[in-house]
């Protein structure tokens, strides 16, 4: 049973989800790890060749060997790199590790918060996660050393995981299937990137920016106190009285009458009151039935490849030439506009399903980054002629980042739409875990550009082709799936004394599933 008083106004919760989504994306690392240009004040010092043709590693090597008085050129944003003197050598690599440590925090949070959200409920776990993120986000602005800053950002990373997994599932369990793309289109990290860039532009300093951007999420805490727990979560726990009260609250907040089928509610409540579901589900439950195991493997692999591509390319955007703030503003604006276009396609073109939502942007992204790689490899006669090429690279990079962001929409939507409620946040958390594993490599990809500029884009193209092949051959379409239809738990019933492999074999024989779940019936086989 699923009641639908779901026109609740989600502007404030969705805005906070978008803000933390931006914190998870590389935009914060682009600013905190911003590297100013280096030069030398020694009158007799000259680089071995024009500076524009030197990599950052080569610039540092020549300055270290031959310059006694370094010049830190004026920068548009004072970053952690400047305060802690992390310009060259091992110190420069340490600055990349700060971003990696936050990604490790997100990975750790993906493991823990996903299980907590399915066991204790969406609302309390979301509240705790947001509170922790705000607290340590503000504290990171007062960090006396980069090591303390990294430790605080690790904790912020765990909080980001709770928002991206538990809070996201919490929101989607309240809204209709046709509203899911609307949420991704109008509350996304494109808008959040604009806000984040504006905050950094106004502050101009990484400490004040860390404090201000963390406090932007503070208003959600009192809002969460007013909102009820997810009725769908209550239903999966067979707590029908609480579910009824939560639905009444949703109806009241939405300004619509509450008119449930009292007879059905009493029957289900009477049957289930004595046997509430107290089973603790874990990541193992994702691999105890073939249909769910299949979806976990396919969707998880797409999350991994998309994460590696997105974080690697976007982290490297801070190394591109051009106006620093302008490129970030334009990137956020283009991403936001592209998401609106996706919403229009999803609404008015029924054939534009989740598979196309992933595959078309993926093809466009591969083309964009192959073009950037070619432009970087082509030699230039002198530095004066490099300006037009750098402008072309920036424009193509912004377009490519926007297409990657659209593939993220497909990843998130398919993940939410293919897991039953009992293990939904565990499933999303597992996908996020795989994504963070890919993200751990992203700062190192950006660091490789200091050695040879085309390397990150060559890696992104290769990963993109791999992701596209998986999508074309294995990705199920879940557009329009009713989340309540995924809640029957036949697929989750298995003999816990048997191994996971044995249980999958049993389930495959019972369901006759030997290949992909048919896309037209993905909501039925669960």
ZIQUIGI-V458622 format. One record per backbone hydrogen bond with DSSP energy under -0.5 kcal/mol. NH is the residue of the N-H (numbers start at 1). CO is the residue of the C=O. Records with the same first field share a line. If there is no record, write none. Layout:
BEGIN
NH = CO + CO
END
This chain:
BEGIN
6 = 4
10 = 8
14 = 10
15 = 11
16 = 12
17 = 13
18 = 14
19 = 15
20 = 16
21 = 17
22 = 18
23 = 19
24 = 20
25 = 21
28 = 22 + 25
30 = 26
31 = 27
32 = 28
33 = 29
34 = 31
36 = 34
39 = 71
41 = 69
45 = 42
53 = 50
54 = 51
57 = 450
59 = 55
60 = 56
61 = 57
62 = 58
63 = 59
64 = 60
65 = 61
66 = 62
67 = 63
71 = 39
72 = 70
73 = 37 + 71
78 = 204
79 = 77
80 = 32
81 = 32
82 = 79
83 = 79
84 = 80
85 = 82
86 = 81
91 = 88
92 = 88
93 = 89
94 = 90
95 = 91
96 = 92
97 = 93
98 = 94
99 = 95
100 = 96
101 = 97
102 = 98
103 = 99
104 = 100
105 = 101
106 = 102
107 = 103
108 = 104
109 = 105
110 = 106
111 = 107
112 = 108
113 = 109
114 = 109 + 110
115 = 111
116 = 112
117 = 113
118 = 114
119 = 115
120 = 116
121 = 116 + 117
125 = 121
126 = 122
127 = 123
128 = 124
129 = 125
130 = 126
131 = 127
132 = 128
133 = 129
134 = 130
135 = 131
136 = 132
137 = 133
138 = 134
139 = 135
140 = 136
141 = 137 + 138
142 = 139
143 = 140
149 = 145
150 = 146
151 = 147
152 = 148
153 = 149
154 = 150
155 = 151
156 = 152
157 = 153
158 = 154
159 = 155
160 = 156
161 = 157
162 = 158
163 = 159
164 = 160
165 = 161
166 = 162
167 = 162
168 = 163
169 = 165
170 = 166
171 = 167
172 = 168
173 = 169
174 = 171
175 = 171
179 = 176
180 = 177
183 = 179
184 = 180
185 = 181
186 = 182
187 = 183
192 = 188
193 = 189
194 = 190
195 = 191
196 = 192
197 = 193
198 = 194
199 = 195
200 = 196
201 = 197
202 = 198
203 = 199
204 = 200
206 = 78
209 = 205
210 = 206
211 = 207
212 = 208
213 = 209
214 = 210
215 = 211
216 = 212
217 = 214
218 = 215
220 = 217
221 = 218
223 = 219
224 = 220
225 = 221
226 = 222 + 223
227 = 223
234 = 230
235 = 231
236 = 232
237 = 233
238 = 235
239 = 234
240 = 238
243 = 239
244 = 240
245 = 241
246 = 242
247 = 243
248 = 244
249 = 245
250 = 246
251 = 247
252 = 248
253 = 249
254 = 250
255 = 251 + 252
256 = 251
259 = 257
262 = 260
265 = 261
266 = 262
267 = 263
268 = 264
269 = 265
270 = 266
271 = 267
272 = 268
273 = 269
275 = 272
277 = 237
278 = 276
281 = 279
285 = 282
286 = 283
287 = 284
288 = 285
293 = 289
294 = 290
295 = 291
296 = 292
297 = 293
298 = 294
299 = 295
300 = 296
301 = 297
302 = 298
303 = 299
304 = 300
305 = 301
306 = 302
307 = 303
308 = 304
309 = 305
310 = 306
311 = 307
312 = 308
313 = 309
314 = 310
315 = 311
316 = 312
317 = 314
318 = 315
319 = 316
320 = 317
327 = 323
328 = 324
329 = 325
330 = 326
331 = 327
332 = 328
333 = 329
334 = 330
335 = 331
336 = 332
337 = 333
338 = 334
339 = 335
340 = 336
341 = 337
342 = 338
343 = 339
344 = 340
345 = 341
346 = 342
347 = 343
348 = 344
349 = 345
352 = 349
353 = 351
357 = 353
358 = 354
359 = 355
360 = 356
362 = 358
363 = 359
364 = 360
365 = 361
366 = 362
367 = 363
368 = 364
369 = 365
370 = 366
371 = 367
372 = 368
373 = 369
374 = 370
375 = 371
376 = 372
377 = 373
378 = 374
385 = 382
386 = 383
387 = 384
389 = 385
390 = 386
391 = 387
392 = 388
393 = 389
394 = 390
395 = 391
396 = 392
397 = 393
398 = 394
399 = 395
400 = 396
401 = 397
402 = 398
403 = 399
404 = 400
405 = 401
406 = 402
407 = 403
408 = 404
409 = 405
410 = 406
411 = 407
412 = 408
413 = 409
414 = 410
415 = 411
416 = 412
417 = 413
418 = 414 + 415
419 = 415
423 = 420
424 = 421
427 = 423
428 = 424
429 = 425
430 = 426
431 = 427
432 = 428
433 = 429
434 = 430
435 = 431
436 = 432
437 = 433
438 = 434
439 = 435
440 = 436
441 = 437 + 438
442 = 438 + 439
443 = 439
445 = 441
446 = 442
447 = 443
448 = 444
449 = 445 + 446
450 = 447
451 = 448
452 = 448
455 = 452
458 = 454
459 = 455
460 = 456
461 = 457
462 = 458
463 = 459
464 = 460
465 = 461
466 = 462
467 = 463
468 = 464
469 = 465
470 = 466
471 = 467
472 = 468
473 = 469
474 = 470
475 = 470 + 471
478 = 476
481 = 478
483 = 481
485 = 482
486 = 483
487 = 484
492 = 489
493 = 489 + 490
494 = 492
496 = 494
498 = 495
503 = 499
504 = 500
505 = 501
506 = 502
507 = 503
508 = 504
509 = 505
510 = 506
511 = 507
512 = 508
513 = 508
514 = 512
521 = 518
522 = 519
524 = 521
525 = 521
END
